[in-house]
């Protein structure tokens, strides 16, 4: 991010089994900086000059299931949930509060095992995915999915991670 522009990342670990807070902070900071750098360079994404705040909640399946049921009428856990503070469209200047991203540890671990990838690599992908949602990206239709997944793939490549969508159709 350009000088003077920062994202204050607030981390809350609400369940056991997550990496140490310092490890999570470093992983999240590196991932968010790479994502912002990419979006600024490729898409011209602006960020507030005074900085902004991002909340990350590291939870378990039970907590995410409850939140998913309450806010999305889906009585099941999911790997990641994103709640933008204010809805924006891609390329629009977000407000000082970007929003919240929640992660379900057991679901992420199961998915990482099933895909035979490292837990941290899957978490990084989901952080990028969730952050893009806060900035207005979505994958509801195939065209939007291609755009969002293309961004994810290129950001992950910057972080030396493989394409999670290789040999799949848009979600």
N, C-alpha and C positions, 0 to 999 in steps of 0.2 A: 504494500500500500504506500502511496506517496507520503512524504514527510508531513507530519501534522495530522494525519488521518490514522486513527487507531480503532480497533475493536476491543472493548473490554469484555473478556470472556469470563462469565461467572459459572463456576462448576459446582454442582451439588451431587454428592454420591449418596444415594438413598438406599442402597442395597449392597450386600456383600458380593465378593467374587470379582469385583472390578480391579483393574490394575491400580497401583498406588496413585494418589492424587497428583503427585509431581509428574509421574509418567503420563497420566491423562492430560494434564495441563500442557506439557510439551508436545504431545501428539496432536492435540486440538489446535494449539497455536500455529504449529507448522502447517497443518491442513487448511486452516482458515486463511492464513496469509497467502498460501499458494492459490487458493480458490479466488480470493479477492484480486490478487495480481493478475491471474488469468482473465477474470471477468472485466477488469479495467482495461487490460491490453487488447483483448479480442472483441469485447462487446461495448466498450466505453462505459461500463457500469460506474456511476458515481457513488460515492459514499459521503456522509456528512463530514465537513471539514473539522468540526469539533469532536469527531469520533462518534462511536455508537456502542451499544451494549448487546451482548448475546448471552442467553442463559442456556446452559446445557445440564440436563438432569439425567444422571446415570442410575437407572432403576432396575427393577426385576419384572418378570412377566406379570406377576399379580398386579402391581401398580399400573403398568402400562395397559393391561386388560381393563382395569377399572376406568382409566382415563379414556381409552378408546371406546368403551361402552357409553360413557357419559357424553362425550363430545362428537362421536362419529356413529353412534348406534351400532357398533360392531363389538359383540361380546367375545372378544378374543385378543390375545396379545399380538403385537406386531413388532417388527424390529426397530422402527423409528417412527416418531410422530413429530410433526412440525406445526407450530402455532405462530404465525406472523403476528407481531404486535399491531400492525396496520397493513391491510392488503396493498400490495404494490404489483405493478406489472414489470416484467424484465426491462432493465435499462432505466427505470424510474428511480429517482433519489429516494432511498428509504429514510425513515425517521431515525431519531437517536436510539430508539429501542427496536432492535430487529425482531426479537421474539424468542421463543423457547423451542428447543429440540430435546426430545426425550428418547432414551434408548432402553431397550429391554435385554438385559444380559443373557438370559437363558436362550431366547430366540436367536440372538446374534451368534451365540456359541453353537447352537444346533445347525444354523445355516452355514457357518464357517466350516464346521466338520463335514457337512454334506457336500460342500463344494471343494473340500480338501484345500482350504486356504487358511492362513494364519488369522486368528481372532482379530489382532490389531489391524490387519489389512482390510478385513470386512468392516470393522468399525470406522476406519478412515473413509471407505466408500460411502457408508451410511451417513457420516458427518457431511461429506460433500453433497450428497443427495438431499439431506434435510436442510442444509444451508441454502441450496438452490431454491427449494420450496419457499423459504422465507423471502427470497428476492423475486418471487412471482413465477418461477418455472413450475411446470406441471407435466404430467404424463397421462392425462385423461384420454386424449385421442392420439392416434399414431403419429401425426405431424409434430405435436408437442413433445411426445415421447422421444422421437428421433432427435429433436433439438436438445432436450435435457440430457438424454443419454450420451449424445455426442460431446456435450460439455463435460459430463462426468468422466468419460473415457479420456479426454485430453488432459483434464486436471489430474487424474490418477496417473497418467503417463508422466506428467511433470514430477510426480512423487515416486516414480519408478515402480508403479504398480500396474498389473496387467488389466486388460479390458474385461470387466465383469459381464459384459453383454455379448461377448464373442459367441457367435453361432446361436444367437437368440433373436427373436423378433421383438420390436418395441413393446414395452409393457403398457 
